[in-house]
Amino acid sequence: MVLAGVLLMIPIIALMWVPSYAKTDPELFGFPFFFWYQFLWVFLCSGLTWTAYKLTLAARPPRTPRATDGSSTAGGDR
Amino acid sequence: MSAQVAVMAADTGINGVALAVLIVLFAIVTVAGFYASRFQRGDSLESLDEWGLGGRKFGTWVTWFLLGGDLYTAYTFVAVPAAMFATGAVAGFFAVPYTIVLYPIIFIFMARLWSVSHRHGYVTTADFVRGRYNSRALSLAVAVTGFVATMPYIALQLVGIQAVLEVAGLGGGDNIIAKDLPLFIAFALLAAYTYSSGLRAPAVIAFVKDILIYLVIIVAVIYLPGQVGGWDSIFGAAQDKMATVNPATDKPTGTFISVDSTHWAYATLALGSALALFMYPHSVTASLSSNSRNTIRRNAAILPAYSFVLGLLALLGWVAIAAGTTPVGLDGEPNAQLVIPQLFEDMFPAWFAGVAFAAVAIGALVPAAIMSIAAANTFSRNIYKEWLKPDATPAQEAKVSKLMSLVVKAFALVFVLTLDKQNAINFQLLGGIWILQTFPAVVFSLYTRWFHRYALLTGWAVAMVYGTVEAYQVINPVTGKHFGGSLGEIPGLGELGYIAMTAFVLNLVITVVLSAILNAAKVSNGQDETIPFDYVADADDPRVQKDLVDHEKHDAAYGDPDDISGNAGAR
């Protein structure tokens, strides 16, 4: 869970640190660095969030249902 | 193709073909909106869970379309490129980091809000605050802030539709009725199907909207740069324009990329907007309508696809610079808000310009519908039921919500038709500042009750006043009017920053200090009707399943049935 939190913090810190990317070089396909770098973070952030999602699923303890009376009426997801 | 472009550019009146395509697509969407009430249908629409949250059973993809349609509004599509076109990257491109950092933030807290809302039948954030602290005052503060902040947002969707209609050549008559009739019809239809189908209407229409938007953006980004000399010349033209000194202010027109003096503004605009967005009732409504807490987390990972599109759209504002687009309204005045529709009309064949116009116009309908539903839910739950008629049944609540959704839309229409458009934009800026001040009460309370209800209320009140006063003092350098922007000097730092963030920090300091004092003095922090399990409950939990079955009857009261806090698990 801690690792998931760290993964989620990375894009926030990276993008809040504006001086680190407020420059025009190196260019990529005619795009100044400022722009393609931020586009790149769309994908990085998406990947990190997905990884964090998988981590939280794995970290979730196996469910121990106490109220068993609900299981017979599983009509909530029609 | 270039001959066609020349013909289109010369055409300044009504664009017949584009208009016809626009009307046909609009008609299709209207029919879909009315039929939407059959989509994943529940037993009846006579409760807020059904009408206002679509029965809380939208899966990952429906939620993706709904949230995408909700957050990336027509106004965004019009205003972000317009800001890029007029004043450059700091005013416009911050939308990209904003919509990136947004998702880690909602990943962290939205799943908890979903779970606790699911367990207790909360429809709004104010419901949650009420349950967490048993504080009517704090709940009212959150509800009123949400309601007031949403109103100008709805009005701005109309500004988006108006921009398209204006470029298509409609609404130019001197007669006030004929001038605004198309907008009026569009909104009347929207109001009618929202009333009859509830949240299912925008959910269905969002599919159409997103397909059109993606289609238009992909075509625009592939086709247009080649027409104006490639990305090199686009960035070159933008750099030249932004460096040109504006005679009115004696300063450069805008910023090509963020410079030393704008880094704080860029970062605080992005972070402040990201923190604020999921405090808006319409974002919460769309999130709570999903069928499981993991639907929201999966969406946090796949929603950035829209951010990519938004970034490309922002750059279209600079494509317009390179293309020499001159956005002039039907009144003959230059209007940067028209730049994207004008670019489409100038550069695309008429039929595709029609598709693009429809994408923007339909893009306005989805958020307008969700926002009016969300504002109406807030009114009926947290003002009507809480203060005016405590014994209202779920059916009555739904009825009030439906009527209120009409009132809200009518208000937005009057707002746009009678007041200057600039007022709508100013109020929306203010709305952003205001809504962020509810963040501590809602999000921190999802984790802890250390923060004291009176401290949260005081922090909110002071920050609201501070933010409003600061925003009022921003003078537009060209027109000399108040509410000229959302940037103010950060006290103690001397840099320009987003006023909402400054107010937010003030809010935090007050809340923390007062909470420490009130807790030390052992002042009661109200009764808590939630238990720790509520915050991690998922849809497939047996106890939650039992709740769902209970709720399907639609006649039981929502929330905690016996009003004894902390025993919800025993139901």
Interface residues (C-beta under 8 A of the other chain):
Chain A: G5 L8 M9 P11 I12 L15 M16 W17 V18 P19 A22 K23 T24 F29 G30 F31 P32 F34 F35 Q38 F39 W41 V42 F43 C45 S46 L48 T49 W50 A52 Y53 T56 L57 R63 P65 R66 A67 T68 D69 G70 S71 T73 A74 G75 G76 D77 R78
Chain B: K57 A89 F93 V96 P97 I100 V101 Y103 P104 I105 F107 I108 G230 W231 D232 I234 F235 F256 I257 S258 V259 D260 H263 Y266 A267 A270 L271 N291 N294 R297 R298 A300 A301 I302 P304 A305 S307 F308 G311 L315 A539 D540 D541 P542 R543 V544 Q545 K546 L548 V549 E552
